[in-house]
Amino acid sequence: PGRFTAPHRRQLGGLPPETVAKVTTSGVYQLRSLHEIPAESGGRSAVYFDCPNCIAEYAYGDAFISFRAPMGYDEDLPATLHNKVFVHVLRNQYSVAEYAAGTKLWATLGEGEGYVVESTGHHIRVCYVGEGSIIAVSSGTDTEIAQDHTASLCTKAVLPPAPPPSPVSTSACSNECIGNADYASDSMCDDGGPGSAFSACEYGTDCADCGPRPLSPPSP
């Protein structure tokens, strides 16, 4: 089905169960654009969590989070909604007969923006927006802690891991033969270290002839 929100597509069978994840613990989720065909693109089309009493007069609902880009059936999305994360509530049960179990749009979020679902304590933060989106969802009764948690989750999800530290050299090895450059690479060790024939160069600077030396010269 085209032109439907994520919860409506789920209800109409347009999103296979494996493409919609239920949020049960705090975590990071990668969303592809809702217009993409699930069987072709893989990944998640939406995530959702239980949202009881999210709307007055309704006994139960689900909060759905999805990402929409101006492509495919969404190509004519208004510019203000391009590449945004959508937060909807789906009304599953209701106590007022004339109301249908429809949806309500709570928020549209860009990269770095967040939204608090106060009735459940969930905080949703958009970590990254590109071809798809990375979001963090945290829950808890303390919304300030939940917001700090999603910020931390986003940092870990988006920033590449730090490169390993460069190995620390434990040897001296150069070929300048400091002090007597003419003696460098002459097939005789001239740096005054163990096994050297002469002491014409500074220690560790006749590597081609002496090989690598420990950083500290041995005690005499």
N, C-alpha and C positions, 0 to 999 in steps of 0.2 A: 504493500500500500504506500502511495506517495502522499506527500504534504501532510502527513500525520505526525504528531508529537511522539516521543519515545514510548510513553505509557499507552497511547492508543495503538501504536504499531504492535506493542506486546500483546494487547488484548485481541487484536485482529489476526494474530498469528504471523505477522510480518517479521518478527524477531525470534529466531530459534532460542530455546532456553539457554543453550550454551553461550550465547552472545550477550546475555544479561546477567550480571553478577549481583548477588545480594550482599550488602555490607553488613557484616556481623562483628567485625573488629576494626579498629582504626587501621588505615593503610593507604597505599598509593595505587591508583588505577589509571590505565592508559585507555583512552577512548578514541575510536576512529569516528570520522564524520558520519552522521546518521543517514546521509543519503546513500552511502556505500552498500552494496549488496553483501550481506553477511557471508554467504557461501564463497564469495570471491575474495574478500579482503581479510577475513579472519579477525581475531581480536574481539574486543568488547564494543557493543553499540551503546550500552547504557549500564548504569549501576543504580541500585535502589536500596532503601531501607524502610523498615516499618515506621509508620508515623501516626500512632494513635492520637486522636483528639487534636490533630493539626489544624482542623477548621471547626469552628463552633457549629454545633448541631449535627456533626458527623461523628459516627462512632469509631471509624477506622479508616486508614488510608496508607498509601505508600508514597514516599518521596522519590522521584526519578531524576537522575542526572544524565545529561547527554551533551554531545558536542555537534554543532551544525555549522557548515561552511557553504558558501554560495556556489554550489556545484550540484549537478544532477537535478533532481526534482526541487532542490532548494536554490537553484541558480538565481531566482528572482527574490531572494530574501532581501528585506530592506537593509540598506548599508549599515545601519546602527546595530544590526544583528549578525553581521558577518563574523565568522570565526569566534563564536561565543559558546560558553557553557551554559546550558539551560537547566534550571531547577524547577520542576513541576511537582505538584501534589496530585495524586490520583485518588478520587473519592471512591472507595470500594463499597462502603455501606453508608446509609443515610437514614435519618429519622423523619425528614420532612418529605412527604410523598411526592410533592410536585418537583422536587429537585432530582435531576438525573445524576448518575455516578460518573461525572465528567472530570475534567482536569482544571487546575488553576496554575498559571505561571507565577512563580514566586520571584525569580531573579534571572537575569542574564549577566554573565560574568566574563570579563576579559582576564588576560594574564596578570597574575599578582593580586586579583581581587578575591574577596571571600564573602561568605554568607552564613549566618547563624540561624539554625532552625531551633528557636527558643523552646518549643514544647518538648523536644527530645534531647537538646543539648548538643546536637551534631553541628560541627563546623565544616564547611566545604571551602577549599581554597584551590584556585587554579594555579598550578605550578608552571605550566608551559603551554603555549599554543603554537602550532605549526601545521603540518599536514593533518595532525590529530591534536589531542590534548592530553596532558597529564594532570590529574587532580589528586588532592589528598583529602581524605575524610576522617574526621576524628569525632569521638562522642564522649559525653560526660556531662555531669550536672554543672560543672564550673566552666562556663563558656570561655573565660579568659585562658584557662589552662588548655582547653581544646584548641583555641586559636594559636597558642604558642606551639602546640603539638603539630598542627598542620604546617606551620612555618618550618619547623624542623624536618618534617617528612619531605617537604618540597625541596629543601636544601640538599638533602641526601639523594633525592630522586633525580634532580636536574644537574647538579654539579658533577663533573667527572671525578673519579677518584684521584687523589693526589699521586703523582708518579713516585716510584720508590726512590729513596735517597741514593745519590751517586755513591758508588763504592769508594771508601777511603783508601787512598793509595798507601801501601805499606813498604814501598821500595823507591829508591832513587835511581833514575835511569835517563840519562841524556847523552848526547854524543858530541857536545861542544869541546870536550877536553879543556875545560876552563883553566887558563894559566899557560897552556902550550897547545894551541889549536893544531899545530902541525903533527902532534902525536895521536890525534883522533883517528880511530879506525885504521890503525897501522898493524893490526894482528898481534899487538902486544898490550897487555893490561898495564896502564900507566896511572891509575888513580890512587895508588898507595894503600888500597884495601887488601884483604886477604888474597893471596895468590898473585898479587900484582908484581910485575918485573921492575917497575919504576914508580916514583911518586911525582910525575911531571904534571898531572892534572888534579883538579879538586875531586874529592871523593864523590863517586857516583856519576861523574861526567864523561866516562869513557865506556859507555854501556856496550857498544858494539864489540869491544875487546874483553871487557870484564864481566859482562852480564849485569842484570839488575842487582843493586845493593840494598841491604836493609837501610831504612831512613837514617838510623843513627849508626855512625861508624863504630865498629867494635872497640872496646877499651884496649889501650896498648898493653 
